[in-house]
Amino acid sequence: MKYRISSSRHCLVMVMLSLAAASSNVYAESDYQALQNEVQALRQELSELRALVKQQSASQEDVKSLRQEVKATSRAQSEATNADSVAHIAGYAAVGLTDRSQSGGSAFSVASFNPIFHFLYKDIALAEAELEIAAAPDGTTETKLEYASIDIFLNDNTTLVAGKILSPLGYFRQNLHPAWVNKFPSITPGFGEGQAAPSSEVGLGVRGGYPLGEGKKLKYALYVGNGPELEVDGSEIHGIESDGYTRDVDHRKVVGGRIGLVPLPRLELGISAADGGVGLEGEPDRSYRVLGTDVGYQWKQLDLRAEYISQRVGDLATSVAPDGGTWKAWYGQASYKFLPTKWEGVLRYGKYISPHADQRQEQWAVGVNYLWGPSVMAKLGYEFNQGLAGENTDANRWLLQFAYGF
Amino acid sequence: MLNNSFHWAASLVSAVLLSMAMAGVSHAEPSASVQDDPGHFARGAQAWANNCASCHNLRPAKDLRDDQWRVVVAHMRVRADLTGQEARDVLKFLQESN
């Protein structure tokens, strides 16, 4: 019995061993297959990695090249930013149409280009010049040097200006006359060249400002220059030309300036005065005096400003034009930006009084501007003019202007 | 006549000297104050809004490159009678906003 049992156990062990062996063979075969698959996958992966590495090697070349490019650009940028001398061209351009309703004439009357060249050396000196290149009515081209000066920054509060400068007298001529700054397509009566407001001067001056507290400031501009010249028509002084002369026919300098007070942010009050001589070639000098006052205020989208200026020339009995006279003008202007739209409305009143009736003019003007950008705009305006009957100063007119400051 | 011109020229020179004395900076060191106080962004934003808008529409920083602003601000320093400090502040504001 025992033998039978032990024999049976033996048989069972043998069967189990046989089964185990068979099973082991099956597992070995499946492992081999799995390994083969794995190797295949690894080969595939290796192949892809090799391709990637090859590709990355190419990218590294690109990166190297890019780095060099960035370095060069960065150096150029750094040089442009930190170089001692920097040059820049700014300026403005204007084109326009004028239509006189009473005389029935209309013409594309304005095509002007005013490049301004700036050259800055450190924070020490600035050389600047503006040219006005404009198409004349007869098809010729007028070129004029508006100003050309060297400005030396003496300190934080004083800049020395020398050369041909915009007249520091008044506010409109030196700050508001560029087409992209002026709110209306035309210049207010009396503030054009050769009228009541001096435009340019050749001489030497100092200007700058002193802070008086939060947003408050005192501004000043003082100068000495050759002064203007007289334009004589027959036995009368027709006008005072202040184009900026490098000669001084009357041999007497003009000295003057403007003091501006900013008592509150965005409110500026200014007074201007000048005294000196003016005359004609070969004649003794005669007195010349300028007085002016101006105010400007901005509140939110509202811009208000007004200005008065006068030039007086004394009498000279021995002159070919013995009678002197006073040329004076004033204006008030309000403009409002209708944000968030791009529209702006303008209302202006101006009056020009001259010794000559044909020059006198009183004007109401209303306009609307469309701003594509802060310095790119279209301006449409209408002037209600009163002057000597039959003169252009008496004709109402439409004006359309496109202006771009750059 | 000559005396008159001399008188006014002397007055102008006096004004320059007085102005330099008030600023406490000598002509030989025009950039000394630049090193003392570089531009300040917040002050610059305020000065930009107060001064530039007094004449023309405000031009955003992106209108020009940083190096161009350097020259334009120098030009406006003369035209608008900005102090040197205001000019540095405005330049800082424009360049950092660019």
Boltz contact constraints between the chains, C-beta under 6 A:
constraints:
  - contact:
      token1: [A, 80]
      token2: [B, 67]
      max_distance: 6.0
  - contact:
      token1: [A, 81]
      token2: [B, 66]
      max_distance: 6.0
  - contact:
      token1: [A, 81]
      token2: [B, 67]
      max_distance: 6.0
  - contact:
      token1: [A, 86]
      token2: [B, 67]
      max_distance: 6.0
  - contact:
      token1: [A, 86]
      token2: [B, 70]
      max_distance: 6.0
  - contact:
      token1: [A, 86]
      token2: [B, 71]
      max_distance: 6.0
  - contact:
      token1: [A, 88]
      token2: [B, 68]
      max_distance: 6.0
  - contact:
      token1: [A, 88]
      token2: [B, 71]
      max_distance: 6.0
  - contact:
      token1: [A, 118]
      token2: [B, 71]
      max_distance: 6.0
  - contact:
      token1: [A, 118]
      token2: [B, 75]
      max_distance: 6.0
  - contact:
      token1: [A, 120]
      token2: [B, 71]
      max_distance: 6.0
  - contact:
      token1: [A, 120]
      token2: [B, 74]
      max_distance: 6.0
  - contact:
      token1: [A, 123]
      token2: [B, 31]
      max_distance: 6.0
  - contact:
      token1: [A, 123]
      token2: [B, 34]
      max_distance: 6.0
  - contact:
      token1: [A, 124]
      token2: [B, 30]
      max_distance: 6.0
  - contact:
      token1: [A, 126]
      token2: [B, 74]
      max_distance: 6.0
  - contact:
      token1: [A, 151]
      token2: [B, 78]
      max_distance: 6.0
  - contact:
      token1: [A, 153]
      token2: [B, 30]
      max_distance: 6.0
  - contact:
      token1: [A, 154]
      token2: [B, 27]
      max_distance: 6.0
  - contact:
      token1: [A, 155]
      token2: [B, 20]
      max_distance: 6.0
  - contact:
      token1: [A, 155]
      token2: [B, 23]
      max_distance: 6.0
  - contact:
      token1: [A, 155]
      token2: [B, 25]
      max_distance: 6.0
  - contact:
      token1: [A, 156]
      token2: [B, 23]
      max_distance: 6.0
  - contact:
      token1: [A, 156]
      token2: [B, 33]
      max_distance: 6.0
  - contact:
      token1: [A, 156]
      token2: [B, 83]
      max_distance: 6.0
  - contact:
      token1: [A, 156]
      token2: [B, 84]
      max_distance: 6.0
  - contact:
      token1: [A, 156]
      token2: [B, 85]
      max_distance: 6.0
  - contact:
      token1: [A, 157]
      token2: [B, 19]
      max_distance: 6.0
  - contact:
      token1: [A, 157]
      token2: [B, 23]
      max_distance: 6.0
  - contact:
      token1: [A, 157]
      token2: [B, 83]
      max_distance: 6.0
  - contact:
      token1: [A, 158]
      token2: [B, 19]
      max_distance: 6.0
  - contact:
      token1: [A, 158]
      token2: [B, 20]
      max_distance: 6.0
  - contact:
      token1: [A, 159]
      token2: [B, 78]
      max_distance: 6.0
  - contact:
      token1: [A, 175]
      token2: [B, 55]
      max_distance: 6.0
  - contact:
      token1: [A, 181]
      token2: [B, 55]
      max_distance: 6.0
  - contact:
      token1: [A, 181]
      token2: [B, 56]
      max_distance: 6.0
  - contact:
      token1: [A, 206]
      token2: [B, 16]
      max_distance: 6.0
  - contact:
      token1: [A, 207]
      token2: [B, 81]
      max_distance: 6.0
  - contact:
      token1: [A, 208]
      token2: [B, 81]
      max_distance: 6.0
  - contact:
      token1: [A, 209]
      token2: [B, 81]
      max_distance: 6.0
  - contact:
      token1: [A, 209]
      token2: [B, 83]
      max_distance: 6.0
  - contact:
      token1: [A, 215]
      token2: [B, 50]
      max_distance: 6.0
  - contact:
      token1: [A, 219]
      token2: [B, 81]
      max_distance: 6.0
  - contact:
      token1: [A, 222]
      token2: [B, 12]
      max_distance: 6.0
  - contact:
      token1: [A, 222]
      token2: [B, 15]
      max_distance: 6.0
  - contact:
      token1: [A, 224]
      token2: [B, 8]
      max_distance: 6.0
  - contact:
      token1: [A, 224]
      token2: [B, 9]
      max_distance: 6.0
  - contact:
      token1: [A, 224]
      token2: [B, 12]
      max_distance: 6.0
  - contact:
      token1: [A, 252]
      token2: [B, 1]
      max_distance: 6.0
  - contact:
      token1: [A, 253]
      token2: [B, 5]
      max_distance: 6.0
  - contact:
      token1: [A, 255]
      token2: [B, 8]
      max_distance: 6.0
  - contact:
      token1: [A, 265]
      token2: [B, 50]
      max_distance: 6.0
  - contact:
      token1: [A, 266]
      token2: [B, 50]
      max_distance: 6.0
  - contact:
      token1: [A, 296]
      token2: [B, 54]
      max_distance: 6.0
  - contact:
      token1: [A, 298]
      token2: [B, 53]
      max_distance: 6.0
  - contact:
      token1: [A, 374]
      token2: [B, 57]
      max_distance: 6.0
  - contact:
      token1: [A, 374]
      token2: [B, 59]
      max_distance: 6.0
